[in-house]
Amino acid sequence: MLLSDLQSRVAAVRDEIVTVRRDLHAHPELGWHEVRTTELIRQRLVAAGLSPQVLPTGTGLICDIGSGDTCVALRADIDALPVTEGVDSPFRSTYEGVAHACGHDVHTAILIGAAEVLGRMSADGLLDRRVRLIFEPAEEVMPGGALGVIAAGGMEGVRRIYGLHCDPRLPVGQVGLRVGALTAAADRVLVRVTGDGGHTSRPHLTGDLVYALSTLVTELPAALSRRVDPRAGLSMVWGRITAGSAANAIPSRGEAEGTVRCLDVSAWKLAADLIPILAEQLIAPYGVEVSTEVTHGVPPVMNDAEAIAVFQRAVSEAITPDAVAATDQSLGGEDFAWYLEHVPGAMARLGVRPLGVDAAADLHTPGFSPDEDAITVGMTVLASCALLD
């Protein structure tokens, strides 16, 4: 009875929440700069009769609904990516070079909708527990905004936490569930190479920095893979390489930046120690200097079996049993993992691929375009988890 009431309440706010998502999508903000986004969320929650608290960092919010000694937490991330949107829509990003290419606008809209529905149920005397809403800033900035939420007391009194993440590999209407490791550990790696620079006609009189950097970029992932257990599933991939500005001048500095991802925690810790050592060894023959920064990112998301059982019941009873889908561990990084270092919980994958489409644009790409019908599914599932836990 309670879930059928929830479904009708979700249906009543669906169109308005889709409009909120489109507003968020048109005004994306990078991590730690989500000022407009935070104010939009705050205004919606206040209008729903709730009392949100902006985090000490200045962006992001925490808000409790109902009462109780402990609570269930529902989390959404709110930041965007430094990506130029490639989808032509009436609500495309209005900020050059910034876009919601990871679906955080969808996550945020879903949690706003769930908040409004649960708030009204509480006002009607239908919520016999306390639910905490966490609108987290800077998920995309390693080591993640979750640490700021935790530092602000966001996990105090929480007994379990739930979250959703858009997945364009799953069709809309399905929710991917997995017990245990869902994502990988992930670090950011920045390598800086410096030398005297010189003329390309006399590379023997200076350190050939571009050649040295190119060697490091190609050989460091290979060398690292030979020093770490292959069963750990380690992957090192570069996303940015910069050096020089003229064809006939050897530059005096260059950089390469990327990520190292790993399915195994012990190998993750070992890789962070090995990378600076291997970089020094690889660069030594070329007469240039190298400095390496490894920014420890996030551990793997480890889904709790009891939390996944709640997710499964929520999806089966509030959507349909056929909506439950299996999902694999990925090499993606997700700072939801930091919450799970403190309390049990789980993250599920929300299908956003339009029906009838065989392959949709991936996360973090300009063409990412989630099906908005997933918003109804997400609101229903998250709110159901709060009611069923």
C-alpha positions as CSV (number, residue, x, y, z in Angstrom):
1,M,0.0,0.0,0.0
2,L,2.8,2.4,1.0
3,L,4.7,1.7,-2.3
4,S,1.6,2.3,-4.4
5,D,1.0,5.6,-2.7
6,L,4.7,6.4,-3.4
7,Q,4.3,5.6,-7.1
8,S,1.3,8.0,-7.5
9,R,3.2,10.7,-5.7
10,V,6.2,10.2,-8.0
11,A,4.0,10.4,-11.0
12,A,2.5,13.7,-9.8
13,V,5.9,15.4,-9.6
14,R,7.5,13.8,-12.6
15,D,7.0,16.5,-15.2
16,E,8.1,19.2,-12.8
17,I,11.3,17.3,-11.8
18,V,12.1,16.8,-15.5
19,T,12.0,20.5,-15.9
20,V,14.3,20.9,-12.9
21,R,16.7,18.5,-14.6
22,R,16.7,20.5,-17.8
23,D,17.5,23.7,-15.8
24,L,20.4,21.9,-14.1
25,H,21.6,20.6,-17.4
26,A,21.6,24.0,-19.0
27,H,23.6,25.5,-16.2
28,P,26.3,23.0,-15.3
29,E,29.0,23.9,-12.7
30,L,32.3,22.3,-12.0
31,G,33.3,20.8,-8.7
32,W,33.5,23.3,-5.7
33,H,31.8,25.9,-7.9
34,E,28.2,24.6,-7.8
35,V,26.9,27.9,-6.4
36,R,23.8,28.2,-8.6
37,T,23.1,24.5,-8.4
38,T,23.3,24.5,-4.6
39,E,20.9,27.5,-4.4
40,L,18.4,25.8,-6.8
41,I,18.4,22.7,-4.6
42,R,18.1,24.7,-1.4
43,Q,15.1,26.7,-2.8
44,R,13.3,23.5,-3.9
45,L,13.8,21.8,-0.5
46,V,12.7,24.9,1.5
47,A,9.6,25.2,-0.7
48,A,8.9,21.5,0.2
49,G,8.9,22.5,3.9
50,L,12.4,21.1,4.6
51,S,15.4,22.6,6.3
52,P,18.5,22.0,4.2
53,Q,22.0,22.9,5.5
54,V,24.6,24.1,3.0
55,L,28.0,22.4,3.6
56,P,30.9,24.4,5.1
57,T,32.6,24.1,1.8
58,G,30.0,26.5,0.4
59,T,28.4,24.2,-2.1
60,G,26.4,21.0,-1.6
61,L,23.8,20.4,1.1
62,I,22.6,18.0,3.7
63,C,18.9,17.7,4.7
64,D,17.0,15.4,7.1
65,I,13.4,14.4,6.7
66,G,11.4,12.8,9.6
67,S,12.7,11.8,12.9
68,G,14.6,8.9,14.6
69,D,17.8,8.1,16.4
70,T,19.4,6.8,13.2
71,C,18.7,7.4,9.5
72,V,19.0,6.0,6.0
73,A,21.0,8.3,3.7
74,L,20.3,8.9,0.0
75,R,23.1,10.6,-2.0
76,A,23.4,12.4,-5.3
77,D,26.4,14.2,-6.8
78,I,25.8,17.7,-8.3
79,D,28.9,18.7,-10.2
80,A,29.6,18.8,-14.0
81,L,32.6,18.1,-16.2
82,P,34.9,20.3,-18.3
83,V,33.5,18.9,-21.5
84,T,31.9,20.7,-24.4
85,E,28.4,19.4,-25.0
86,G,27.8,17.8,-28.4
87,V,24.1,17.2,-28.1
88,D,21.8,19.8,-29.7
89,S,18.8,20.2,-27.5
90,P,16.7,23.2,-26.3
91,F,18.3,22.7,-22.8
92,R,21.9,22.2,-23.9
93,S,24.6,23.6,-21.7
94,T,24.8,27.4,-21.8
95,Y,28.3,27.4,-20.3
96,E,31.1,27.0,-22.8
97,G,33.3,24.0,-22.1
98,V,31.2,22.7,-19.2
99,A,28.6,20.0,-19.4
100,H,26.7,17.4,-17.4
101,A,28.3,14.6,-19.3
102,C,28.2,12.1,-16.4
103,G,24.5,12.4,-15.5
104,H,24.8,14.3,-12.3
105,D,22.0,16.6,-13.3
106,V,19.8,13.4,-13.5
107,H,21.1,12.2,-10.1
108,T,20.4,15.6,-8.5
109,A,16.9,15.9,-10.0
110,I,16.1,12.4,-8.9
111,L,17.1,13.2,-5.3
112,I,15.1,16.5,-5.3
113,G,12.1,14.6,-6.5
114,A,12.5,11.9,-3.9
115,A,12.9,14.6,-1.2
116,E,9.7,16.3,-2.2
117,V,7.8,13.0,-2.2
118,L,9.2,11.8,1.1
119,G,8.7,15.2,2.6
120,R,5.0,15.2,1.7
121,M,4.7,11.6,3.0
122,S,6.3,12.7,6.3
123,A,3.9,15.7,6.6
124,D,1.0,13.2,6.0
125,G,2.3,11.0,8.8
126,L,3.4,8.2,6.5
127,L,7.1,8.3,7.2
128,D,8.1,6.5,10.4
129,R,11.8,7.1,10.2
130,R,14.5,9.7,9.5
131,V,16.0,10.0,6.0
132,R,19.1,12.0,5.2
133,L,19.6,13.6,1.8
134,I,23.1,14.2,0.7
135,F,23.7,16.5,-2.3
136,E,27.5,16.1,-2.7
137,P,29.7,18.6,-4.5
138,A,32.9,17.9,-6.4
139,E,32.6,14.1,-7.0
140,E,34.7,14.5,-10.1
141,V,37.5,16.2,-8.3
142,M,39.9,13.6,-6.7
143,P,39.8,12.5,-4.0
144,G,36.1,13.5,-4.1
145,G,33.6,15.7,-2.3
146,A,32.4,12.8,-0.2
147,L,35.3,13.5,2.2
148,G,34.0,17.0,2.8
149,V,30.5,15.6,3.5
150,I,32.0,13.1,6.0
151,A,34.1,15.8,7.6
152,A,31.0,17.9,8.1
153,G,29.3,15.1,10.0
154,G,27.2,13.8,7.1
155,M,27.6,10.2,8.2
156,E,26.8,10.8,11.9
157,G,23.7,8.7,12.8
158,V,23.6,7.0,9.3
159,R,23.0,3.3,9.4
160,R,23.0,2.7,5.7
161,I,23.5,4.7,2.5
162,Y,22.1,4.3,-1.1
163,G,23.0,6.0,-4.4
164,L,22.3,5.6,-8.1
165,H,24.5,6.3,-11.1
166,C,23.5,6.6,-14.7
167,D,24.5,3.8,-17.0
168,P,24.1,4.2,-20.7
169,R,24.9,0.5,-21.2
170,L,21.6,-0.5,-19.6
171,P,18.2,0.3,-21.2
172,V,15.9,2.7,-19.4
173,G,13.7,0.9,-17.0
174,Q,16.4,-1.4,-15.7
175,V,18.5,-1.1,-12.6
176,G,21.9,-2.9,-12.4
177,L,22.7,-4.6,-9.0
178,R,25.9,-6.3,-7.8
179,V,27.1,-7.4,-4.4
180,G,30.7,-6.6,-3.6
181,A,33.0,-4.5,-5.7
182,L,31.2,-2.3,-8.2
183,T,33.9,0.1,-9.3
184,A,37.7,0.3,-9.2
185,A,40.2,2.2,-7.2
186,A,41.4,5.3,-9.1
187,D,44.3,7.8,-8.8
188,R,45.4,10.8,-10.8
189,V,48.9,10.8,-12.1
190,L,50.8,14.0,-13.2
191,V,54.3,13.7,-14.6
192,R,56.4,16.9,-15.2
193,V,59.6,16.7,-17.3
194,T,62.1,19.6,-17.4
195,G,65.4,20.2,-19.3
196,D,67.5,22.9,-20.9
197,G,65.7,22.9,-24.2
198,G,67.4,23.6,-27.5
199,H,67.4,23.4,-31.3
200,T,66.0,20.2,-33.0
201,S,69.2,20.2,-35.2
202,R,71.3,19.6,-32.1
203,P,69.5,17.2,-29.8
204,H,72.8,15.8,-28.6
205,L,73.6,19.1,-26.9
206,T,70.5,19.1,-24.8
207,G,68.0,16.7,-23.2
208,D,65.5,15.7,-26.0
209,L,62.5,16.4,-23.8
210,V,59.8,15.4,-26.2
211,Y,61.4,12.1,-27.0
212,A,62.0,11.5,-23.3
213,L,58.4,12.3,-22.4
214,S,57.1,10.2,-25.3
215,T,59.1,7.3,-24.0
216,L,57.8,7.7,-20.5
217,V,54.2,7.9,-21.7
218,T,54.5,4.6,-23.7
219,E,56.7,2.7,-21.4
220,L,55.4,3.6,-17.9
221,P,52.1,1.7,-18.2
222,A,54.0,-1.3,-19.6
223,A,56.6,-1.3,-16.8
224,L,53.9,-0.8,-14.1
225,S,51.9,-3.8,-15.5
226,R,55.0,-6.0,-15.0
227,R,55.4,-5.1,-11.4
228,V,51.8,-5.6,-10.3
229,D,49.9,-8.9,-10.1
230,P,48.0,-9.1,-13.5
231,R,44.9,-10.4,-11.6
232,A,44.5,-6.9,-10.1
233,G,43.2,-5.6,-13.5
234,L,45.4,-2.5,-13.4
235,S,45.0,0.1,-16.2
236,M,47.1,3.2,-16.7
237,V,45.8,5.6,-19.4
238,W,46.9,9.1,-20.3
239,G,44.4,11.8,-21.0
240,R,46.6,14.8,-21.6
241,I,50.1,15.3,-22.9
242,T,51.6,18.8,-23.5
243,A,55.1,19.9,-24.6
244,G,56.5,22.6,-26.9
245,S,55.0,25.0,-29.4
246,A,57.4,25.0,-32.4
247,A,58.4,22.2,-34.8
248,N,62.1,23.2,-34.7
249,A,62.5,23.9,-30.9
250,I,63.1,21.3,-28.2
251,P,61.0,22.6,-25.2
252,S,62.3,22.9,-21.7
253,R,59.2,21.5,-20.0
254,G,56.4,19.0,-20.7
255,E,53.6,17.3,-18.9
256,A,51.6,14.1,-19.1
257,E,48.5,13.5,-17.0
258,G,46.3,10.5,-16.7
259,T,44.7,7.9,-14.3
260,V,45.7,4.6,-12.9
261,R,42.8,2.3,-12.1
262,C,42.8,-1.0,-10.3
263,L,40.3,-3.7,-9.2
264,D,42.4,-4.7,-6.1
265,V,43.1,-2.5,-3.1
266,S,46.6,-3.9,-2.3
267,A,47.7,-3.5,-5.9
268,W,46.3,0.1,-5.9
269,K,48.5,1.0,-2.9
270,L,51.5,-0.6,-4.5
271,A,51.1,1.2,-7.8
272,A,51.2,4.6,-6.1
273,D,54.6,3.8,-4.7
274,L,56.0,2.3,-7.9
275,I,55.0,5.0,-10.3
276,P,57.6,7.7,-9.2
277,I,60.3,5.0,-9.0
278,L,59.6,3.7,-12.5
279,A,59.3,7.2,-14.0
280,E,62.8,8.1,-12.6
281,Q,64.3,4.9,-14.1
282,L,62.7,5.4,-17.5
283,I,63.7,9.0,-17.9
284,A,67.3,8.6,-16.6
285,P,69.0,8.0,-20.0
286,Y,67.8,11.2,-21.6
287,G,69.4,13.9,-19.5
288,V,66.2,15.5,-18.3
289,E,64.5,15.8,-14.8
290,V,61.2,14.2,-13.9
291,S,58.8,14.9,-11.0
292,T,55.7,12.8,-10.4
293,E,52.5,13.5,-8.4
294,V,50.2,10.7,-7.6
295,T,46.9,12.0,-6.2
296,H,45.3,9.2,-4.2
297,G,41.8,9.1,-5.5
298,V,39.1,6.7,-4.4
299,P,38.9,3.0,-3.3
300,P,36.5,0.6,-5.0
301,V,32.8,0.9,-4.2
302,M,32.1,-2.3,-2.1
303,N,28.3,-3.0,-2.1
304,D,26.9,-4.4,1.1
305,A,24.8,-7.6,0.6
306,E,21.9,-6.4,2.8
307,A,21.8,-3.0,1.0
308,I,21.6,-4.8,-2.3
309,A,18.8,-6.9,-1.0
310,V,16.9,-3.7,-0.2
311,F,17.6,-2.4,-3.6
312,Q,16.4,-5.6,-5.2
313,R,13.2,-5.5,-3.2
314,A,12.7,-1.8,-4.1
315,V,13.1,-2.4,-7.8
316,S,11.1,-5.6,-7.9
317,E,8.1,-4.2,-5.9
318,A,8.0,-0.6,-6.9
319,I,9.0,-1.0,-10.6
320,T,8.9,-4.7,-11.8
321,P,10.9,-7.8,-11.1
322,D,12.1,-7.7,-14.7
323,A,13.7,-4.3,-14.0
324,V,16.4,-6.0,-11.9
325,A,19.6,-6.6,-14.0
326,A,23.0,-8.0,-13.2
327,T,26.0,-5.7,-13.6
328,D,29.8,-6.1,-13.7
329,Q,32.6,-4.4,-11.8
330,S,34.0,-1.5,-13.9
331,L,37.3,0.3,-13.9
332,G,35.5,3.6,-13.2
333,G,36.2,5.5,-10.0
334,E,33.4,6.7,-7.7
335,D,33.9,8.6,-4.4
336,F,30.7,7.0,-3.0
337,A,33.3,4.5,-1.8
338,W,34.4,6.8,0.9
339,Y,30.9,6.6,2.6
340,L,31.2,2.9,2.5
341,E,34.4,3.1,4.6
342,H,32.1,4.4,7.4
343,V,28.7,2.7,7.0
344,P,27.3,-0.1,4.9
345,G,25.4,0.7,1.8
346,A,25.2,0.2,-2.0
347,M,25.2,2.0,-5.3
348,A,23.1,0.8,-8.2
349,R,23.4,1.5,-11.9
350,L,20.4,3.3,-13.4
351,G,19.6,2.4,-17.0
352,V,19.4,5.5,-19.2
353,R,19.8,4.1,-22.7
354,P,16.7,4.9,-24.8
355,L,14.7,1.9,-25.8
356,G,15.3,0.8,-29.4
357,V,18.9,2.1,-29.3
358,D,21.6,-0.5,-29.5
359,A,24.4,1.6,-28.3
360,A,24.3,5.0,-26.6
361,A,27.1,7.6,-26.1
362,D,29.2,6.8,-23.0
363,L,29.7,8.7,-19.8
364,H,32.2,11.6,-20.0
365,T,31.7,12.1,-23.7
366,P,30.1,15.1,-25.5
367,G,27.3,13.0,-26.9
368,F,26.0,11.5,-23.6
369,S,22.3,12.0,-23.6
370,P,20.3,10.0,-20.9
371,D,16.6,9.1,-21.4
372,E,14.6,11.2,-19.1
373,D,12.2,8.3,-18.3
374,A,15.0,7.1,-16.0
375,I,14.1,10.0,-13.7
376,T,10.8,8.4,-12.7
377,V,12.6,5.0,-12.1
378,G,15.3,6.7,-10.1
379,M,12.9,8.7,-7.8
380,T,10.8,5.6,-7.2
381,V,13.7,3.3,-6.4
382,L,15.6,5.7,-4.1
383,A,12.5,6.7,-2.2
384,S,11.5,3.0,-1.9
385,C,14.9,2.1,-0.4
386,A,14.3,4.8,2.3
387,L,10.9,3.2,3.1
388,L,12.0,-0.4,3.0
389,D,15.3,-0.3,4.8
